[in-house]
Amino acid sequence: MVKRIISENYVKSRIPKGFNLEAARMVQRRLASMVATTPLRQPVDLVTGIDVAYRGNYAYSVAATYSMELNHVIEYGCYEGEVTFPYVPTLLSFRELSPMIRAFMRLKRRPQVVLIDGHGVAHPYRLGIAAHFGVVMGLPTIGVAKSLLYGEVKGSLIIDPSNGEVIGGVVGCGRHEVYVSVGNMITLNDALVLISRLCLRDRMPEPILYAHTMANRVKHSGCINALI
């Protein structure tokens, strides 16, 4: 059994001076109440993966749209800019939401689903980066993470230890496993099926693999040069 619970005292020790943690928690609770767990309304072809790479205080975010029908990426969106909020478990969206949205908004075509390298509702406040992004953008989103942030893994499910609620699932991706949870406007079953279909190689589903690779290329070459 894999189990992970984040201490609030640990979170408090890492937040920047002057940051209002309680206000952030209020935002998280409010947005979490807006997460919709509903079946997908249309067939899925275009799936966008989003990831962020860092160099110091600079974020390099890439959105890569993958066509399941064509089996390749058809478009990239890219953003690079300074960030001021550090990495703090349970507060990742306060660091990554803006660069992710800015990269996504540079895409020309709207995907049916967005995959975020991070968690959705498998989060102590039910608002990981995938859920935050999905609610703000009004899009179907799925959180796909390489490690567990919160909960207990029992079999192929992620369970909230405080109440026994199913908050995610585990999918084999090559030789590894990924932790999948609803972001917004999708059911957990639909999310697990889609991620299983997109785990064609190793470690992460194809759209996120492309976004990850390109984000690291952008980190060294910049958006304009890397996307030529």
N, C-alpha and C positions, 0 to 999 in steps of 0.2 A: 504494500500500500504506500502510495506517495501522498504526503500531506504537507500543506503550506499555509501558514497563517501569519500575517504581517502585524507586528506590534505597533500600536499608535504612538507609543513613546519613541520607537525607532524612527517613525516618520517625522515626529516633531523635532528630533535631533538633527535632521537633514534639511529642513526647509530653510529658505533664505530669511534673514532678519527682516521683520516688518510684514512678512506674508501672513495673511489672515487665514489660518487653517480652518476655522469653523465656518467662515464664509464660503470657502472652497467646498467643504462638506455639504453645505446647504445647496450649492449649485449642483453638486453631484447627485444628491437625493432628488432634487426637483427634475433634473434631466433624466435620471434613471426611471422615474415614474412615467416618462413619455416614451420609453422603449416599447416598440410594438413587436410582438411575436406572432407573425402571420405568415401563411403560405405565400410563396412567390406567385405573382400574378401573371407572369409571362415566361416563355421558354428562355433559357439562358444561353447566350452565345458570347457576348462581350463581358469579360470579367477583368476589372482593374485591380492590380496589386499596388500597395503603397508602402514604401519604406523610407527611412531617414538614416543618413550617415552623418558623422560629426567630425569636425576638426577644431579642437578648442571650443570656442563659443559660437562657431558657425555650423548651421544645419544645412544639409544637402538632401533635399527630398525629391523623390522620383515617383511618379504614377505611371505604371506600365499597363496598357490595356491589351489583353490577350484574347484572341478569338478561338473559342473551342472548336469551331467548325474548320478553321484554317490551320489550327495548331501552331500559331506563331503570334508574336506581338505585332499589332497594327499601328500603335501610336504610343508616344511618350509625352509626359508633361514634367517639367522640371522647375525647381525653385531653390535658390540659395540665399541665405541671409543669416543675420546674427540672432541668437537666442540668449535670453538672460536667466531663464529658470533652469535649475539643475535637475538631474535625474533623481527623482524621489519615488520609490514604490508607492503605488495607489494614486499618484498624482502625475502620471506620465502625460496625460492629455494636456496638462497645463504647459508642458514643454513642447509637445509635438503637434498639437492640433493645427496651429497656424501654418507651419511649413507644409503639412500634409494637404490642407485645403488649398493653399496657393499652388502647389504642384498639380493637384487635381483640376483646378479651375482652368489650367492651361491646355487641357484636353479638348479636342473638337467634338468627340462623340461621347454620348452618355452611355455608360455600361449598365447592364442589368443588375450586377452585383459588384460590390467593392470588398476586397480582402485587405485587412490591415494587419501588419506585423505587430501584434500585441493582443490584448484581451478585450472581450466584449463584456458580457454580464458575469463572467467568471472572475469576479472582483468583489472585494468586501463591501463596496458601496454600489455594486451593480453598474458601474460606469467606467469601464476601461476605455482606452482610446478608441476602439472600434465602435463601442456604443455611443460615445460622445460624438464622434464624427458622424455616425449614422443619424442620430437625432438632429444635429445641427444642419446637416445637408439634406435630410429627408430622403435617404437612400437605403436600400437593403445592404447591410454590411455584415461581415463575419470577422471575428477576431481569431487569428491563428498565431500561436506563440510556441517557441521552442522550449520554454520552461513554465512551470506552474507558478502562478502568483498567489492563488488563494484556493482553498478547498482540499478535499480528499479524493483521490482516484480509487474507485472501486470497480474493478473489471474495466470496462471501456467508458465509464461515466465519471464525471467530476461532480462531487456532492458537496453542498454547503454544510460544514460540520455543525453549524449553529441550529439548523432546522431540518436537515435531511433533503433539502430541495436539490433537484438536478440542475446544475448551472452550466454544464458543458460536457464534452466528450473527448475521447482520445482516438486519433486516427494514425495508422501506420503510414509513414511517408519515407519510402525507401527503407534504409536500415534504421531509421529513427522514428520517433513518435512526436506528433504535434498536439497541442492542446487547443481545442476548438470551442468557441462559444458564440452565441448569438450577439450580433452588434445591434441590429435594428431591422425590422420589416422582413424577417425570415424565421422559419422554425428551426429548432435544433436539428431535427431529422434532415430537413433540406440542406442545412449547412454541412452536416457530416457527409451526406451523399455527394455534394458538390466538391468538397475538399478531397474526398477519396478519388473522384474522377480526375482531379487536377494534380494529384501527387504522382507525376509521371517519372520523376528522376529521384533525387535524393534530398532529404532534409526538409524542404518546404514546397508548397504547391507552386506550379509554374509561374503565375503572375507575380507572386512575391519574390521568387528567385530572380526573375528578370529585373524587378524594381530594385532588389538588393544589389545585384551586380552593377546596374547602371548608377545607383546612388554612390557606390564606392568609386566608380569611374569619374563621376562628376566631382567628387571630393578632390580628385587630383587634377582634373582638366577644366572644370567649370562647365556650366550648363551648355553654353554655345558650342564649345569644342567637342564635348563628349557626345553630343547628339548629332553631330555631322555624319 
